[in-house]
């Protein structure tokens, strides 16, 4: 971020929350790699917290989410982040299995809520079970991110690894929060369903230059900047992404689970928002097993979200 944006952001965020009657807030640090400027990130956390802690409450007790590959994390930085109950989401990228385990242990030493966020790419697709077992052994949550811009070959390549992974998770005595598959959908916090991303209603992205968009993955969703967006009333939509308008989705028993999938993925694959996610058949195959994981979690964790 530019120095100007860093200076303006906390006051803008406070004003936005007051005008929009925001009750709960969690600020995410995304990349690139935010820990390259850890000094800036920690200063921004302190400034945001000091200005907003009497205005809003932290979402599920956490003021911040920090997405990182872990390369520049230090014990000192993690201690500072823990002051705000920061959730650290670690992406192993090209790390070896040994390095993944080392970084998770470093994070877990100071951070209560940790999640390993794995992009299912050519590096990780063949080691999903090994990565998952490392997450389980370190008592961290796991989320798997399919590509936003898939090809048909890529989609077909997911069937066997994900099917095997779900079988592994069902059979193991270890327990994991079943919010596994991101990118197109995620398990809702308060219900036995999977909800779509809520663009513009609870998610806004402030870019490094101060511009604002309503999707972290889609650069084409700009709606203004810090000078033009002052409250949620200024957030406008150019089109509807609601899958209830898609005929194939209306007849699907899993509509309340995936809501058609991620709009960006639908548009990228078909050139239109008016089709179900290209991952549709894969998800239908996995959903029954997903329900088994939900049953397993709820029987032992009673609604708890983290390890």
N, C-alpha and C positions, 0 to 999 in steps of 0.2 A: 504494500500500500504506500501511496505517497504520504509525505509528512502532513500535508493539508487534510487529506482524508482521515488520517489517524487522529488529528486534532479535532475534527468536526464530528466524527462518528459517535462518540459517547453522548454528546448533547443532543444530536439528532435522534439517537435511539431512545433517549429518555423522553423527548418531546413526542415522538411517534407513539410510544407506549401509552403515554398519558392521553393523547388525543384519540387513540384507537381503543382505549379502555382495555388494554392488554393486562391480563391477570398473571400469566406465567410466561417465562422467557428462558430460552437456552440459546446462546450464541455459539455458532460453530466456526472453527478456523479450518478452512479448506486450502487446497493447494492446486498445483505445485506442491511445494514442501514448506509449510509455515515455520517449521523449527529452524530453518536457515536464518531467520530473523527472530530468534527466541526472545531477545531483549525487547523487541517491539511487541511481540505477542503478550509477554508478561506485563508490560506496561499498560497495554490496552485492556487486558483482563482487570487489572487494578482500577483503571479509570472507569470502565464500564460498571464494575461492581460498586464502586464508591458513589456513583451517580444514580444507580438504579435500585440499590438494595432496599430502599424505602418506598419504591414506586411499584415494583412487581415482585413476585415470588419466583424462585428458580424452578424450572420444570423438572418434576420428580427429584427435587433436591439438588440438581446440578445446574450451575450457571453456564458452564461451557462444555462444548465437545471439541476435541482436538484430533484432527485426522493427520496421521504422520507415517512415514516409513521407518521412523525410529533411529535414523542414522545420526541425528544431532541431539538426541535426548540426553540429558544429564540427570544425575540424582538430585542436584540442586534445583533444576528447573521443575522436576516432577514434584518436589516438596512444595514449591510455590503454587503449582497447578492444583495440588491437593487441597489447598486452602478453600477452593471454591467447589469442591466435589466434582472436579472436571472429569468427564468421561473421555478416556483416550481410546481412539480407534486406530489400531496399528495395521498397516497394509504391508505384508511381507515382501511384496514385489519379487525380486530375484534372490532373496536371502536363502541361504542353506537352511536345512531343518535345524541344525545346531544353533545357527544364528537366530532363528525364529524363537527357539526356546530361551536363549540368553536375553533377548530383548523383552520378551514377555515377563521374565523374572525381574528384570530391571524395573519395568512399569509397575508390576503388581506389588513390588516392595513399598511403593508410596501411593499408588492410585487404587482406590477401592473399586471403581467401576471401569473395567477394561473390556474391549471387544476387539477381536481380530477380524479385520475387514478385508476379505480376499477377493481380488478380481480373478474371475475364472478365465484365464488366458492360456496361451500355449505353455507357459512355465508351470502353472499350478493345476491344470486340469488333470494331470496324471498323478498328482500327489495329494488329492483332496482328503483321503482318509488319514494319511500321515499328518497333514496339517491339523485336521480336526482332532486327532488324538493328542497333539501337543496342546491345543486349546483346552481340551478336557483335563489334561494333567495339571495345567496351570490355573484351572478354575476360572476361565474367561469365556465370555460369550463369543459366538462366531456368526459372522454374516458373509454370505457368498454373493458376489456381484456379477451376474452375467453381463456381457457386453451390451452397450446401448445400441450399437450399430451392427447387428449380427448378419452373417450370411447363412444360407440354408445349410451349408456343410457344417458350420460352427454349431448351429442349433442341434443337428443330428449327432454331433460329437459329444453333446452333453448327456444324452440319454443314459448310457451305460454308467459313466462315473457318478452321476447324481443318484441314479437308482441304487447303485451299490452303497453309496454313502448313506442314504436314508435307511437301507436295510441294516447297515452297521450301527447307526444311531439307535434304531429300534431294539436291536439285539443286545447292545452293551448295557452293563449295569450303571455306567456313568450317565449323568443327566446334563442336558444342555438346553438353554432357552431356545424354543423352536422358531425364533425369528431369524431364519437362516438365509433365505433367498431374497436378495435385494435387487435393485435395478428396475424391476417392473412391478414389484409389489412387496408388501411387508405385513407381518402379523400385527394386528391392532393391539394396543396396550390393554384395552378394557373389555375385549369380547373375543369369542371364538370365531373370528373371521379375519380376513385379510383386507386391508383398506388401501385405496389408491393414495398416491401422494396428493396432498391438499395444496395445490399451487395457489399462491396468493392469499390463502386463508390462514395458513400458519407458517408458511415458508417464504421468506424473501432473501435474495442474495445481493449483497453489496460488493461490487467488484473493486479492484485495487484503485481504479480511477474515480470511484464514487458513483458510478452508474449502478442501477438497480434492475434486477430481473426476477422472474418468479419461478425459475427452474435452475437448479445448480448444474444440471447436465446440458441444458439447451441454451446456447449463446444467443439464440434468436428470440428470446422472450424478454428483451429489454422493455421497461415501462417508464423509465425516467432516471432521475438521479437524486442526490441528497437535497438539491435545491427545489425539485419539483414534486417530490413525494413527501407529504407531511403526515399522512394518516392512512389507515386502511381504506378510507373512502376514495383515495386517489388511485387505488389499484384497479386497473381495468383489464378486461379480457377481450381478445379479438375473436375468439371462437369458443365453442364448447368442446371439452374433451370427455364429456360424460358418455361412458360406454352403454348406458341404457338406451341410447339412440341407435346402437348397432344391432341389427336384426339377429345376427348369429349369437350375440351375447344375451339378448333378451330371453332366448330359449335355453340358456345354459344353466345347469344346476349350481354352477360355481360362480355365478355373477357376483354374489355378495362377497366372494373371496378375492377375486382379482380385478374386478371392474374394468376388464378389457386390457389391463396391463399399462405399461408406461407409454404415455402419448408420444414421446420422442422416438421410442423404438418402433411404434406403429407407423409413424410418419416416415422414418428412415427406411423401413423395410418395404412399405407399400406405396409411399408417396401420398398417403392420405391418412387422416385420423379415423376414418370410417370402417376400420377393420379391427378384429381382435389382435392382440399381441401375436407375433410370429412364434412365441414360446407357448402358445395355447395348448397344443397337444401334449407337450412335455409336462406342463403344469397339471393338466387333467390326470396324467399318469401318476404324478407325485402327490396330489392332494389327499388321496386316501391314506397314504403313509404319513403325510403331514399331520393329519388328524390323530393318528396313533401317537405321534410325538407330543401333540398338545395334551392328549389324555395322560400320557406318562408324566409330563411336566406338572399338570394341574393336580394330579393325585399326590404329588410329593412336595410341590412348592407353594401351592395354594395362592397363585396369583403373583408371586414374587417375580421380578423381571430380570434380576441379575444373579450370577453365581454367588 
